Every structure is written in C-alpha cells, then in structure tokens.
Amino acid sequence: MKNHACIAIGINQYQLLQPLSYAQEDAEALYGFLTEEAGFAPDGCLLMTDSSPSLWGQSTYPNRENILRLTQSLCAEHVQQGDLLWCFFSGYGVSYEGKDYLMPVDGNPADIQGTGIPVELLLNTLKNAPTETVLVLVDMNRSQIVKAGETIGSQTVELARELEIPTVLSCRPNQVSRETSALRQGFFTTALLEGLRSGQCMTIKGLDRFLSDRLPELCDHHLRPKQEPLMVVNPPGKANLVILPDASGVPTAALAGRNGNMTVGTGDGFDRPQMATATARMDLPPAVRNAQDSSVKMPPVSQPNAAAPADRGGDRPNLQKPEDAENGGSDKSFLQQLILWSGATALVLLLGVFLTNRSIFIGQQEADPRSPAENAQNPPPKKSTAAILPQKQPQAVEAGSGTKQPPSSQQVWAEAKTFLKDGSASSFNRAVVKARTIPASDPLYPQAQQDIERWSLTILDIANGRAARGDFQGAIGAAKLMPDVNQPVYNQSKQAIVQWEELSKDQDVNIALLSAAKGQIKRGVASSYSKGIQQASKIQPGQPKYEEAQQLIGGWSESILKIAQLRGSQGKLKDAVETASLVPSGTKSYQPAQKDIANWKTKLQRQQKKG
C-alpha cells in the first residue's frame, strides 16, 4: 500500500526575528488539504508549527534540531518506493555568502550558518529518500536582515536543477513573497490551494501553468506588486509526474475549475484525451478559454460587476451565449430585430421633439376649442417670445428645483477606485469613505461593501508592513486611518496602535544605545569594541533594533579576534590571549577565539619551561 507523505513547516512566532502573520496558517491549510482531501495518510505526514501536536512521540516545535531530526526520520522510515513526498516551508529565508538558508524558529540573524538550515542540506535529505517522486514548495519571506537588492533563492534554483528535485519557489529571486489580512494566508498558498482543488494541478506541468496564471492575478486584485512563481524541473520529462495520488483522492466538488467548468479528472494528469484538451486550453488567453466553454451554461453576469471586472479578484467574468443562439436564431434575425427597435426608438424621439416644440411647426394657427365668435370677443392671450423658442432641457437638474442631481452610484464607485492609484493608506481610506456613501438599497451596495472591507484590510496590511520594517510611527499613522467597517479587525488595529506606541518608545531608547555603542569604537583598540558590545547587548530579543544590534556585535567580535590574531602572529601571546578573551559567547567568532586562546596558552607554557 502506498503511504504518501508530506512535510509542512510554517513559523509565525520567531524567537529572534520579527513575527510573521500567516506562515503557520499556510502550512496548516496545505497539510489539511493533503490529509483530508488528497488521500495522504496523517501517520506519514509531518506538520511543524508554533503549536503543532507531537508526532511519533517527538515534539514538532520547528526549531533547527527538530526540523532536521524529524525530516531525516520521515525520509528514512516513513517513505517507500512509489510514494509521493511533498515538502513545504513557509517562513523566513536568507542568503548568506552565496548560500540559501531557511530560518527555523530559533534562527539567529547573528549566526546564520550556525542556526539556519542550509537548503542544500534539506534537499540532499529529500534526495536520499527511497521514493523518486518528490515535490518541494518554498515560500521564503524576507527578513529585515536582508539588504536591499539582495536576492534569495538563486542557490535553491541551482541545487534543485542539479539534484533533479522538482521545486517551486513562491517568487523569483528579485521579488518579495507576500501575505495579506484580506486572505488570512500568503498569496502563494492561496493560489496553490485553489489550483489543487480545481483539478487542474494533477501534474507538475499543470501546477506550473495554474500558479503562473493565478498568482499574479491575486497580487493585482489586492493591489500588491507582482509576485511570480518559479518552477524548476530537470530533466524536463519530470513535468509529467503526477503529484496527487489520483483524481479519486479529490472530492468531486473540488474538480470544478476556476470558472465553474468541470474539468475531466484522470488519474494520470494529462495522458488521456480529455485531460490533454483541458490542459491545452490553459495556454489560451482567459477570454478565449471562457468562450470555449460552450458545453457549460453560465449564470448571468450582474451589471455592476460587469462594469468593473478588474476589481472582482480571482473569478473572471464568464461570457454568456446570446439567447437567440440557444433558441436556434441566426445573426441575421438578430440584426433585423436591432434595426426595427432602432427605427421605433427614432420615431418616439421625433414625436417627443414635435410635441415639445409643436408651436414652431404649426405657428399661431393652433386649433382652439372655442367658437369664432368667442375668439372675436375674447382673443387668446399673446404668447411670449420665450414660449415659441426651443426649450432647452436642463441636464442633471431636478424638475422644478434648479439643483444638481447627486452623482450616480456608478460614478461614486468609479471615483472611489481612482483614489487607489498611489497605493498609500490615506488613499485607501479616502476610497472607503467615498464608497460608504452608496446606499444599502442600491444594486451596487453588496459589491461596494466587499471592496470596502478589502480596502480596509489593505490599510492594516500597510500598517503591519511598516511595523515589520521598524517604522512604528508610520504604522501608527496608517492604523489610525482604519475605518470601523469590520469591528474585530478595527479593534485589532486599535490594539496594534497601543503596542506600536510602546515599541516606538523602546526603539528611541535602543537607537540611543546603539549610537552610544558606535561612539565607543576606536579602530584597532580591542577594548573599545568590547565596550561597544556591552552597550549593544542591552537590547533584548524581540525589541526594536535587536537584529541591528546583533549584526554590530557579530562584526565587532570578529574585529576583536582579528586584533588578537595579529598580536599572536607578532609573538605577543599574552596580549593575544587577553584580547581574544573579550570575544563574547554566542557569536560566530567565539569558538575560533577559544581555539586560538588554547594554542597561545600552550605556546606560553612552553616558553616558560624553556625560561
């Protein structure tokens, strides 16, 4: 019996890095799909999050030791030939000295090599598993420690190609992987689950096609910079590998395509004619694919949604077949009806013009119901010049009031969306304020409410993004623009403001500490670096500027070691020992310093014996 396995790792609450919001939710969602819908046995599936239960009698807390041990155990003991093995990671990733690392919950930015998980080590472990069918999905978020312009994932691509392990990166090395409150997930995971449930991703090729199409759509819908997945498949023939057990492993309802079209599911993905047709259609433009779905009757598209398809998100507008086509009518009959209706409309308009200005056409000789005698005695009053002049119809003016009519809901909605061009929190706030003027009785109201909630959550995303970069004042300013549309989210923003105000105060204190620490440094003087380290060490884990402090401490420790080694090479062994003793523990320079100290002490003892 096949025993398909998966490893799903998602980390939110890092010990030494800024927390993430939905990495844990991403791992749990994929794990849930594979075990509950795709037929993977839970006993062979490993979930590792901040709060995941133990498995095989061992803790699944995602620290470095547990991830390496449990991954090795699963590959060695719970996978056999013919199985499928999935490995998914959602969390921080960094590139250090040309190598990619996944950061476990206890990953230390000051010691990436010692506390990070090399992607090379993980892929080699998966490569050694008995099964040949392995799929790796990596959703690496950027930490603040990643320098601007630095790429992540380049080495992963090369390793995946070299080891011949099909691998999907959530974005290209020069892009950023994102998550959003509006989805309660990362964009990559949202697109991934949509594709798996659609029935279009039974093979690696199908998964690549779907993600390449859907992921940029999601980013565009939620007004985020483009994020494009990167698939690595070597040799190319592996693109036809089946990555789900079989079509029966997915519920019938889940086989519905993204446009509501039923995809013919087969166990082999696209070797059979029906599936070949379905996957070939994926290469066509969206409108063409929808238009080809003539075998499926589409529901009518409401007028408000048809007016603005760009803001509807993932679902594309379905093309309807004209009613006369369904009834067997021809294009010719439709054209004839159009001409008749156009002619009738023109006649009505002409009649209206005649009635409105009839005095111009018939002059003063209008029929008068009175007799000639009565007309002679009581001539009709003379008509004023204004009465015979053409009457201009006022536009956008209420009858008899002389005031302008308010703009239509369509105009209000369109104006609200024009505010979103600059992507700032204030622009989303203005759009929400404008859209909220659409009354509940208007047909556009439901769509407007959806957009209002989405825009509100985007404001919170902007605030969280600023806080993650350490811009707490900017985060507070954005959060204060959060409207009270969704009360729980509104309350969340209020709580975040209180937290960010405290963090902002801590940040000011820590900035002063780092400034004082840098002021201690005198080039070439080991004791000055030691004083700087003492100052920077006052910044505790989780506090603002902690990562910067750790980077400075690591660099200053390395400088102390170099000074010690220089003195050792000059024969000043006692000074070298004293200097190297200033290197603090917990830094990557500590162990080399201890080794040098032992060597220098041995040499000193020999010198003393000779003396």
N, C-alpha and C positions, 0 to 999 in steps of 0.2 A: 504493500500500500504506500502510495506517495505521501510524503509528510512535508508539504510545502512550508517554508519558514520565512520569517521576516525579523528584521531588527529595526525598531523605530525609536529614535532618540530625539527628544525635544526639551530644551532647557530655557526656562524663564529667569529663575532667581539665581543669578551668578553670585559667587561669593566676593569676587574682586573686580567685576565688570558691571556696567550699567545693565539693569534688568531688561529683559525683552517682554513683550506683551502676549504674544500668541504662538511662540515656538512649541510650548508644551501642547497647546490645543491642536497644532498641526500634526504632531506625532500621534496623539490620541485619536484624531479623526482618521488618519490613514490606517492605523492599527485596527480601529473599529471596522473599517470597510473590509480589510483583508480577512479578518477573523469572522465577521458576522455576515458578509455578503459574498465574498470571493472564494470561500471554502478553505481558507488556511486554518490549520489546527492550532488553537490557542496554546497547546502544550509546547509547540515548537516555535512560538512567536515571542520575541523579546521586546517589551516596552520599557523604556528607561526615561523617566521624567522626574520632576521635583517631588512628586507624590505617588509614583507607581508602586504597586504591591510587589513583594518579593517573589522570586521565581526560582524553582529548583533549590529551594532552601537558602537562597542567597539574596542579599539586598540588591535592588536595581537602581539605587540612587546614582545618578550619572556622573560620578567623579571619575577621574582618569583610571584608577585601579579597577573599578567595577566594569567600566566600559571595555577595557582591554581583556579582562578575565572572562566576562560573560560572552563577549563576541567570539573569543577563541573556543570557549566551551560549546557554543551553539554550532560553530562551523565543524568542530571535530566530532561531536556526539549526537547532534540532532538533525543532520542533513545527510541524505544519501543520494546515490546516482539517480538522475531523472527528476529530482526535486527542483522547485523554483526557490530561489533565495533572493529576497529583497532587503536592501539596507538603506534606511532613510535617516538623514540627520538634519535637524533644524536648530540652529544656534549660531554662535559667533565663529567666524573663521578668520585667520590671519595668515599673512605671508611674511616669513622671516628668513632673510638671507637666501631668497630664491626658492624656499620650500613652503608648502601649504600645510597649515595645522588647523585641526578642529579643536575648539576650546571646550573642555569639559567644565562642569560646574565649579571645580576648584582651580581652573586655569588661571595662572598668574601672568599678567602682562609684562612683569619684570623678569620673568624666567619662562619664556615661551618654549624653548627647547626642552626644558625640564618638566614642564607641567602640561604642555599641549599634546595633542595626539597627532603624530605625523600622518598625513593622508596616505603616504607611501606604506606605512606600517599597516593601516587598516585595509587597503586594497590588497596587499600581499596576503593578509589573513584570509580575506574572502576568496582570493585566487586559489588558496590551498584547500578550500572546502571540496568535498567529493563531487558535488554537482558542477556541471559546466554552465548552467543557466543562472546567471547572477545579474541583478539589476541594482545599480547604485543611484540614489537620488540625493543630491546635496544642496541644501538651502542655507548658504553661508551669509549671515549678516555681518556688516562691517562694524567693528568697534571703533571707539574714539582713538585708539592707539594706532589705527591705520592712517598713514599720512595721506594727504590729498594727492590724488593722481596715482597712488599705488594700486596695483591690480591684485585681485585674489582669484585663484582658480587656474592660472596658466599651467602650473606644475601638475595639478589634478588632471587636466586635459591630456598632457603628455603621458602621465602614468597610466591613465585609462586606455589610451591608444596602445601603449607598449605592452600592458598586461592583458589586453584584449577583453576588458570588462566593460560592457555597455554602461555608460554613466550619463546622467542628466544633471546639469548644473542649473540652478534656478535663474541665473542671469549670466551674461557674458562678463569676462574679467574686468571690463571697464565700466560696468553698470553696477547698480545697487539693488539688492533684493529687499522688498518692502512688505510691510504688514499694515493692516488698517482696521480701525474700530468698526467701520461700516460692515466688514465681512466677518469680524471676530476670528480672522485667520490671516495667514500670509497670502499674497496674490498667487504664488506658485502652487501652494497646496489647494487653494480653491479651484484653480484651473485643472490641476491633476485629478481631483476627485470628480469634477464634472466630466472629464474625459473617461475615467474608469467606469462611471455609472452610465455613460452614454452608449457603451458597447462598441465604440469606435477605436478603442485602445487595447485590443486583444494582443497586438504585436508591438514590438519596439517601433516599427515604422509608423503604425497608427498613432502611437503615443506621441511621437515626434511631430507628426502633422497636426494633431489636435492642439498640443501645447503651443506650437509656433504660431497658430492662428488665434487661440483663445487668450493666452497670457497678455499680449499687447492690448487686446480688446479691453480686458479688465482694467488695466492701467489707464487707458484712455477714458473709460467710463467713470473712473474715480479720480480723474484729473491728476494723475501721477506721471512722472517721467517714464518713458518706455522701458520695459523690462522684457528681454527676450531670452528664452531658454536656450541652452547649448547642449546638444546631444552628441556624444562621442560613441561611435560604433566602428569597431575594427575586429575582423575584416567586415566589409560591407554586407556580406551574406547574413550576418547575425541580425540584421534589421528585420528579418522574417521570423525571429524567435518569438514564440508565444510566451507572454509574460503573465497571463492569468490562467488558472487551471483549465477551464473550458467555459463555453457560453452558459452551460447549465449552472455554473457556480455563481452567476449573477442573476438576481431576480428578474423576472420578465419585465416588470415595470422599469427596471433600470436600463433596459436595452433601447429605450426611446432616445432618439437623437436630440440634439440641441434645439432643433426647430420643431420638435414634436413628431418627427418622422421615425417610423420604426425601422431600425437597422437589422438586417438579416444576420443573426449571430451564428457562427460556426465555430467549432472547436479549434480550427487551425488558423483563425485570423483572416487570411485572405488567399488561401489556395483554391477555394471553391468559387464558382462563377458569381454567386450572389454577393459575396464579400468583396470580390475583386471589383465589382461595379460600385459598391459603396465606397471603397477606399479611393477608387479613381476619381469619384466625384469630389473628394476633398481637395484635389488640385485645381478645381474650378473656382472662379470668383463666387463670393457668397450669394449674390443675387441670382447667378446662373444656377447654382445648386438648389436654391429655393424654388426657382421657376421649374426645374426639372422634376420636382416632387409632385407631379400631376396625379399620382395614384392616391394621394392623401388629401382629403378635403380640409382646407384651412379655415379656422374660425375668422369671422370678420374682424378687421383691424379698426379700433375706435379712432375717431377723428383727432382727438387731442394727441394721442401717441403717434399717429401718422405725421402730425405737424412737426414733431421734433424727434426723429428716430435716433439722433446721435446721443441723446441723454437717457436712453432706455436701458443701457447697460448691456448685459450678456445676450439677451434674446434679440435676434434680428427680426425685422418686420417680415411677415410672410406675405408672399404675393398671392392675391386671390384670382380665381378664374372668373371672367365675366359670366353673368347669369345666362346670357343668350348662348354662350358656348356650351354650358351644361344642358341647355334645352335643345341643342342642335341648331341654333340660329347661326347665320353666317355674318361675316363682316359687312356684307352689302346691306343686309336688312338693318343692321345697327346704324349704318351711315344714313340710310333713308329716314330712320326714326329721328336721328340727330337733326337732319335738315328740316323735317316737319316741326319739331319742337322749336328750332331756331326761328323759323318763319312765324310761328304762333307768338313767340315772345316778342318779335319785332312788331307785329301788329298791335299787341297790347301796349307796347311802349308808344307807338304812334298815336293810338287812341287817347292815351293819357296826355300826350303833348297837345292834342287837338282840344280836349276838354278843358285843359288848364288855360289855354290861350285862344279859346274859341272866338273871343271878341275880335281878335286880329283877323281871323279868317272870314267872319260874316259881317264885320263892321257894325254900324249903328242900327241896321235893319233887323234886329233880333225880334223874334216873334213875341208879341205882347198879348197876354190873355184878355186885356181889356178891349172894349169895342172902340171904333174910330171916334165916336162922339166923346167917350170918356177920355180918350187920349187928347182930344182937342181942348177939353175943359181943364184937364189936369195932366199937362205934359210930363213925361217921366223926367226925373232929375238928370242933369248932365253928369256924365261920368268924368271923373278926374283923369288927368293925364296918366297918373300912376296906375289907374285901373286898366288902361289899354297897353301899358308897357309889359314886356315879358317879365314874368315873376321869377326871380332867382331863388332857387331852393337852398336855404342855408344848410351847410354841412356841419355835422357833429354838434347840432344845436337842438335842444329840446323844444317841442312845439309850444309857442306862447310864452316861453320862459326867458329866451335870449341868453341862456347859459350853456356852456360847452358840456357835452356828454362826457362822462368818465371813460377812460380807456377800457377796451375790452379785456377780458381775462387772458386772451391770447397775447395781447400786447403787453400786459403786465408780466406774464410768464416769460415772454421773449426778452423784455427789458431786464428781468431778474438775472437771466443767464448771461447777459452781456457784462454783468459785473464781475464774472468769474475769470476774466481774461488774464489778470495779473497773478492769480493763484494765492493771494495773501489772505490771512484770516479775516481782515476787515472787509475784503471783497465778498467772501462767503457770507459774512454777517449781513451785509447790505442786500445780498441776493435773498437771504432768508426773510429779512424784514419786508422786502418787496413782495415776495411770493405769498406771504401770510395775509396779504390783503385780498387774495382770491377767496370769495365767499364759499361756504360749505355747499350751497345749492348749485354751484357751477359745475358743469361736467369735467372741468379740468382739476377740480379740487383734489381728488384722490392722487392724481399724478403729481400735483404740486406738493402734497403732503409727503410723498415719497422722496421727492427732491429736497424738501426742507430738512427732513431727517438725515438724508445722506450728506447734505452740505454742513449740517450741524456737527455730524461725526467727523467730517473732514477738518473742521476747526479744532476739534480735540486732537486729531492726528497731528496737526501742525504744532499745537502746543506741546504734545508729547515729544515730537521730533526736536523741538528747540530745547526741551529739558534734557533730552538724551545727549545733546551737544554741549550741555553745560550752560546754555543761555536761559537761566531761570527767569530773569526779568522779562525776556521776550516770551517765554512760555506763559507767564502770568498774564501778560498783556493779551495774548491770544485767547487764553481760557476765559478771560473776563468778557469776551465777545460771544461766548457760548449762549445761544438762546435757550429758553426753558421749554423746548419742544418735547424732548424725551426726558421725563423727570429723573429717572435713575442716572442717566448719563449727565444730566445737568448737575445733579448732586455730586457725581463723581468729579466733575470739573471743579466744583467748589472745594471739595476735599483736597484735590491736587493743588489748588492755589495755596491753601494753608501749608501744605508740605513743601511746595517750591519756595514759599517765603522763608521758611526755616532753612532750607538748603541754600538759598541765596545769601543769607547771613553767614552760614558756615563757609560758603565759598569766599566771601570777602575776607574772613579770618584766615582761610588757608592760602589765599593769594598773598596776603601779607607775610605769612610764614615762609612761603616759597621765595618771596622777594628777599626776605632776611637771610634765607639759606644761601641763595645765589650771591648775596653780598659778602658772605664769609669766604668765598672761594678765592684763593690766590694760586695762580698757576705754578705747579711744581712743588707746592707745600702740602704734604700729605695731611697734616693736622687740620688744615683749612677745609679740606674735603670731608674730613671726619666731622667737623663742626657743622658743615652744611648738611650732612646725612642726619645728624642728630635733630636738626631743625625740621627737615622734611619728614622724618619718621613720626613726628607728632600728628600727622594727618592719618586718620584711621581708615580701614577698609570701608567702602560704602559712602565715604564722604566726598564732596566735590573736590576735584584736583588730586584725588588719590592716585589715579593712574599716571598723571604727570609727575607726581612726587616719586613714584616707584621707578619711573624711567630715569629721573635725575639721580636717584640713589644708586641704580644699577650702573649708570655712566660714571659717577664719582667713585664707586667701589672699584671699577676697572682702572681708573686713573691712579688710585692708591696702590693697586697691585703692580702697575707698570713702574711706579716710582720705587717700590720695594725691589722689584726685579732689577732695575737699573743699579740700585745700591748694592745688590747682591753680586752683580757682574763686576762691580768695581772693588769687590773684596770687603765691603763694609757690611759684614754679615750680621753683626749685632743690630745695626741701624735697619737692615733689611727685615730682620725678624720683628723688630718693634713696629716698623711701618706696616708690614703685612698683617700684623695683629689688629690693625684698625679696620680691616675689611669686615663688614658685618655679615652675620649668618643670614641665610635666606636669599642671598644674591648669587648669581652665577659665577662670580669671582671668588666666592668663599672657599670652595673645595680646592681650586688651584692654589689659593693663598696658603691653605693649611698644608698642602703637599710641599710647597716651597719652604715654608717655615720648618718642616721636619728635616728637609735636606740641609738647610742652613745651620740648624742646630747640630746636626751630625758633623758637619764640617767644623763648627766651633769647638766641639768636643775633641776632635782630632787635633786641632791646633793647640788646645790647652794641654793635651797629653804630650805633644811634642815639646811644648814650652816647659 
